[in-house]
């Protein structure tokens, strides 16, 4: 298996989605991720969701999907003893991840300056809504709040629909991947310089980078992106959404050669000889007539047939699918994007995401199921030098 982070230790104080998804990527790459959770409660995502039997065990689907391959250690961060335990664990770690509101880690004695004194080669990653500085930095937010603020909702949906949110919490997931990328860069830098690195990852920053070309165009020209429905940003008349005899076809014949391949594939050579659509400029000028002509042909067959026909002609196209349909495609199984785990007491397998890329021809999957709350507390703390007597005392005091 591809485990480039084997031997790397991560202390993870993050909760909910972006932070845990970041450390899940590190776990899939072989890192030892020690998840610090509140005794008796744990990560907020351990409860809730559509399967009550899992939620009752504090193993809800929202938790399982981002925490496999980790260890769970319970520590009460509201106690001086709990803070001391985390600092003790940091001494032997390589990476520290937190997603408190800016300033909270410092107040707890777990800020960058404090922890780099303990571990001068530490990669310290903070994940927050708006970053560690700036006038918004103190504000809390979740994915849909950032979606509303970053501009994406005013580009999503059809003109006149009003703001439309992207269906999935894509900013949370993108922020998690961005954080994992930043952490790996920080890890390389500590190896190069021997100095600790502070990484500051923000949801708002990530959301804007997901719209980099739109942002650059606006800043350079003043253009404001608007709701564009299902049309392609290329504005090509032979790109976008087309109705068919059954279903919707998404088409991207942007380049001249793709347009010519398209016309031949759908047996409409007459389009190529029509002077209205001779050149890309002509097609742009007479786009409405072209769209109507293409859709007239597309309505003669189902989208699934057109997808196969156009794939053979090297024209980018795909029918609109539901999640059930795309996950049933053989392509997904070949890519190995999901992984089955078993949860004690639950009578069916649970499907969780695997790594999103292949290395040496294989996808990385978690070695261990997600941890039950506090499952590794005793073993991890004893390995860090906490005696059995001290551990028993901490447990009686409900510090762990």
C-alpha positions in Angstrom: 0.0 0.0 0.0 1.0 3.6 -0.6 1.8 4.9 2.9 4.2 7.8 2.6 3.2 9.2 6.0 3.9 6.0 7.9 5.7 7.0 11.1 4.1 10.5 11.1 2.0 11.3 14.2 -0.9 13.8 14.1 -2.7 15.2 17.1 -6.2 16.2 15.9 -8.4 18.5 17.9 -10.8 19.3 15.0 -14.4 18.3 14.8 -17.3 18.1 12.4 -16.2 18.0 8.7 -13.4 20.1 7.3 -10.8 19.3 9.9 -11.6 15.6 10.3 -11.7 15.2 6.5 -8.2 16.8 6.3 -6.8 14.4 8.9 -8.7 11.5 7.3 -6.6 12.1 4.2 -3.5 12.0 6.3 -4.6 8.7 7.9 -5.2 7.2 4.5 -1.6 8.1 3.6 -0.4 6.1 6.6 -0.2 8.7 9.4 -1.1 7.9 13.0 -4.0 10.2 13.7 -4.9 10.7 17.4 -8.3 12.3 17.6 -8.8 14.2 20.8 -12.5 14.1 21.9 -14.5 15.3 24.9 -15.2 12.5 27.4 -18.7 11.1 27.2 -19.6 13.1 24.1 -17.0 13.1 21.4 -17.2 14.7 18.0 -20.5 16.4 17.4 -21.0 14.2 14.3 -21.0 11.0 16.3 -24.8 11.4 16.8 -27.7 12.0 14.5 -28.2 10.9 10.9 -30.5 8.4 9.2 -29.5 5.2 11.2 -30.5 5.4 14.8 -28.7 2.2 15.9 -25.4 3.7 14.8 -26.2 7.1 16.4 -26.9 5.3 19.7 -23.4 3.9 19.6 -22.0 7.3 18.8 -20.9 6.0 15.4 -23.3 7.9 13.1 -22.7 7.9 9.4 -21.5 11.6 9.5 -18.7 10.5 11.8 -17.8 7.2 10.1 -17.2 8.8 6.7 -14.3 10.9 7.9 -12.7 9.1 10.8 -11.7 5.6 9.8 -8.1 4.7 10.4 -7.8 7.1 13.4 -7.4 6.6 17.2 -9.7 8.2 19.7 -8.4 9.6 23.0 -10.8 11.4 25.4 -9.4 14.5 27.2 -11.3 17.3 28.9 -9.7 20.5 27.6 -11.5 22.5 30.2 -9.2 21.1 32.9 -5.5 22.0 33.4 -4.7 18.3 33.6 -6.3 17.8 30.2 -4.3 20.6 28.6 -1.2 19.1 30.1 -1.9 15.7 28.5 -2.4 17.3 25.1 0.9 19.2 25.5 2.6 15.9 26.5 1.2 14.2 23.3 2.4 17.1 21.1 6.0 16.6 22.3 6.2 13.4 20.2 4.0 14.5 17.3 4.8 15.9 13.9 1.4 17.6 13.1 -1.1 19.4 15.2 -4.6 20.3 13.8 -7.3 22.5 15.4 -10.4 24.2 14.2 -11.3 26.4 17.2 -12.4 30.0 16.7 -9.2 32.1 16.3 -7.7 32.9 19.7 -9.2 29.9 21.6 -6.1 27.7 21.1 -3.9 30.4 22.5 -6.2 30.9 25.5 -6.0 27.2 26.2 -2.2 27.2 26.1 -2.3 25.2 22.8 -1.4 28.0 20.4 1.4 27.9 17.9 3.9 29.8 20.0 3.3 27.7 23.0 3.5 24.3 21.2 6.6 25.1 19.1 8.4 25.6 22.4 7.5 22.0 23.2 8.1 20.7 19.7 10.3 23.0 17.5 9.6 21.0 14.3 5.9 20.9 14.6 3.5 21.6 11.7 0.6 23.5 13.3 -2.5 23.7 11.2 -5.5 26.0 12.1 -8.7 25.6 10.1 -11.4 28.3 10.5 -14.1 30.0 8.7 -12.2 33.2 7.8 -8.6 32.7 8.9 -6.6 33.9 11.8 -6.5 37.5 10.9 -8.7 40.2 9.3 -12.0 41.8 10.4 -14.1 38.6 9.9 -11.6 36.3 11.7 -13.6 36.2 15.0 -16.9 35.1 13.3 -18.1 31.5 13.2 -19.6 30.0 10.1 -20.5 26.7 8.4 -20.4 25.6 4.8 -23.7 27.1 3.7 -22.9 30.5 5.3 -19.7 30.7 3.4 -21.5 29.7 0.2 -23.7 32.7 0.7 -20.8 35.0 1.4 -18.4 33.9 -1.3 -20.5 34.7 -4.4 -21.1 31.1 -5.6 -24.9 31.2 -4.8 -25.4 34.1 -7.2 -23.8 32.1 -10.0 -25.8 28.9 -9.3 -29.3 28.3 -10.7 -31.2 29.9 -13.5 -31.4 33.7 -14.0 -34.2 35.0 -11.8 -34.2 32.0 -9.4 -32.6 33.9 -6.6 -29.5 32.6 -4.8 -29.1 28.8 -5.0 -26.8 26.8 -2.7 -24.6 24.0 -4.1 -26.2 20.8 -2.9 -23.2 19.2 -1.2 -21.1 20.9 1.5 -18.4 21.2 -1.0 -16.6 24.1 0.7 -16.1 21.9 3.8 -14.7 19.1 1.8 -12.5 21.4 -0.3 -11.2 23.1 2.8 -10.3 19.7 4.2 -8.4 18.8 1.1 -6.7 22.2 1.0 -5.7 21.8 4.7 -4.2 18.3 3.9 -2.3 19.8 1.0 -1.0 22.7 3.2 0.0 20.3 6.0 2.1 18.2 3.6 3.8 21.3 2.3 4.5 22.3 5.9 5.9 18.9 6.7 8.3 19.1 3.8 9.3 22.6 5.0 10.1 21.4 8.5 12.2 18.6 7.0 14.0 21.2 4.9 14.6 23.9 7.5 14.2 22.2 10.9 11.8 24.9 12.0 8.1 24.8 13.0 5.5 25.8 10.5 2.2 27.5 11.1 -0.5 26.8 8.5 -3.6 28.9 8.4 -6.5 27.5 6.3 -9.8 29.3 5.8 -13.1 28.2 4.3 -13.7 31.6 2.7 -10.2 31.6 1.1 -10.8 28.1 -0.2 -14.2 29.0 -1.6 -12.7 31.8 -3.6 -9.9 29.7 -5.0 -12.6 27.3 -6.2 -13.8 30.2 -8.4 -10.3 31.4 -9.4 -11.0 32.2 -13.0 -14.2 34.1 -12.2 -12.4 36.0 -9.5 -9.5 36.9 -11.8 -11.9 38.1 -14.5 -13.9 40.2 -12.2 -10.8 41.9 -10.6 -9.3 42.5 -14.1 -12.3 43.7 -16.0 -15.0 44.5 -13.5 -17.3 41.7 -15.0 -19.7 40.3 -12.4 -20.6 36.6 -12.8 -24.4 35.9 -12.9 -26.6 32.9 -12.6 -25.9 30.9 -15.7 -28.2 27.9 -15.2 -26.8 24.8 -16.9 -24.9 26.6 -19.6 -21.2 26.2 -19.9 -18.9 29.1 -18.8 -17.3 28.9 -22.2 -20.5 30.4 -23.7 -20.1 28.1 -26.7 -23.4 27.4 -28.4 -22.5 23.8 -28.7 -21.8 23.4 -25.0 -24.2 23.2 -22.0 -27.4 21.3 -21.3 -29.5 19.8 -24.1 -32.9 18.1 -23.8 -33.1 14.6 -25.4 -35.8 12.0 -26.0 -35.1 10.9 -22.4 -32.9 12.8 -19.9 -30.6 15.7 -20.3 -27.2 15.7 -22.1 -24.3 17.8 -20.9 -22.2 18.7 -23.9 -18.8 20.4 -24.2 -17.9 20.8 -27.9 -15.9 24.0 -27.3 -13.1 23.7 -29.9 -13.6 23.8 -33.6 -12.5 20.2 -34.1 -14.9 19.0 -31.4 -17.7 20.9 -33.1 -17.0 19.2 -36.4 -16.7 15.8 -34.8 -20.1 16.5 -33.1 -21.9 17.3 -36.3 -20.5 14.2 -38.0 -21.3 12.0 -35.1 -25.0 13.1 -35.0 -25.2 12.8 -38.8 -25.7 16.5 -39.3 -23.0 17.3 -41.9 -25.4 20.0 -43.2 -24.6 22.1 -40.2 -21.0 22.2 -41.3 -21.9 23.5 -44.7 -24.3 26.2 -43.4 -22.6 29.7 -43.7 -24.3 30.8 -40.4 -22.0 28.4 -38.5 -18.9 28.3 -40.6 -16.5 29.6 -38.0 -16.6 30.0 -34.1 -17.4 33.7 -34.6 -20.3 32.8 -36.9 -21.6 30.2 -34.4 -21.4 32.7 -31.6 -23.3 35.3 -33.7 -26.0 32.9 -34.6 -26.0 30.8 -31.4 -29.8 30.6 -30.9 -30.5 29.0 -34.3 -27.6 26.6 -33.7 -28.8 25.6 -30.3 -32.3 24.9 -31.6 -31.0 22.9 -34.5 -28.8 20.7 -32.3 -31.5 20.1 -29.8 -33.9 19.2 -32.5 -31.6 16.3 -33.3 -30.8 15.4 -29.7 -34.6 15.0 -29.0 -34.6 12.0 -31.4 -32.7 9.7 -29.0 -32.2 9.2 -25.3 -29.3 10.9 -23.6 -27.7 7.5 -22.8 -27.4 6.7 -26.5 -26.0 10.1 -27.4 -23.4 9.8 -24.6 -22.1 6.5 -26.2 -22.2 8.0 -29.7 -20.3 11.1 -28.8 -17.8 9.2 -26.6 -16.8 7.2 -29.7 -16.4 10.5 -31.6 -14.1 12.0 -28.9 -16.7 14.7 -28.1 -17.0 15.5 -24.3 -20.5 14.6 -23.3 -22.4 12.9 -20.5 -26.0 12.3 -19.5 -27.2 13.9 -16.2 -27.2 11.1 -13.6 -28.4 10.8 -10.0 -25.9 9.7 -7.3 -27.5 6.2 -7.4 -26.8 5.9 -11.1 -23.2 7.1 -11.1 -22.3 4.9 -8.1 -23.7 1.9 -9.9 -21.4 2.5 -13.0 -18.5 0.0 -13.3 -16.2 3.0 -13.6 -16.6 3.6 -9.9 -15.8 0.1 -8.9 -12.7 0.0 -11.1 -11.5 3.3 -9.5 -12.2 1.9 -6.0 -13.5 5.2 -4.6 -15.5 3.6 -1.8 -14.6 1.2 0.9 -16.8 -1.1 3.0 -16.4 -1.4 6.8 -18.3 -3.2 9.5 -19.4 -1.5 12.7 -20.0 -3.7 15.7 -23.8 -4.1 16.4 -24.8 -2.9 12.9 -26.0 -5.7 10.6 -25.0 -4.3 7.3 -21.8 -2.9 5.8 -21.1 0.8 5.9 -19.7 2.5 2.8 -17.1 5.3 3.3 -14.9 7.3 0.9 -11.4 6.0 0.1 -8.5 8.2 -1.2 -9.4 10.3 -4.2 -6.4 9.3 -6.3 -4.4 6.2 -7.2 -0.8 5.7 -6.4 1.1 2.9 -8.1 -2.1 1.7 -9.5 -4.0 1.4 -6.2 -6.3 3.4 -4.0 -5.5 3.9 -0.3 -8.2 2.7 2.1 -8.2 2.8 5.9 -6.5 0.0 7.8 -8.9 0.3 10.8 -12.6 1.1 11.3 -13.5 4.4 12.9 -12.7 4.4 16.6 -15.3 4.1 19.3 -15.2 7.0 21.7 -12.1 6.9 23.8 -11.1 3.5 22.6 -7.4 4.3 22.5 -7.1 6.6 25.5 -5.3 4.3 27.9 -2.9 2.8 25.3 -1.9 6.2 23.8 -1.5 8.0 27.2 0.6 5.1 28.6 2.8 5.1 25.6 3.3 8.9 26.2 4.5 8.2 29.7 1.3 8.3 31.8 1.5 5.7 34.5 -1.3 3.3 35.3 -1.8 5.0 38.7 -1.9 8.5 37.1 -4.3 7.3 34.4 -6.7 5.8 37.0 -6.6 9.1 38.9 -7.4 11.1 35.7 -10.3 8.7 34.9 -11.8 9.1 38.4 -11.5 12.9 37.9 -13.2 12.5 34.5 -10.3 14.3 32.8 -10.1 11.4 30.3 
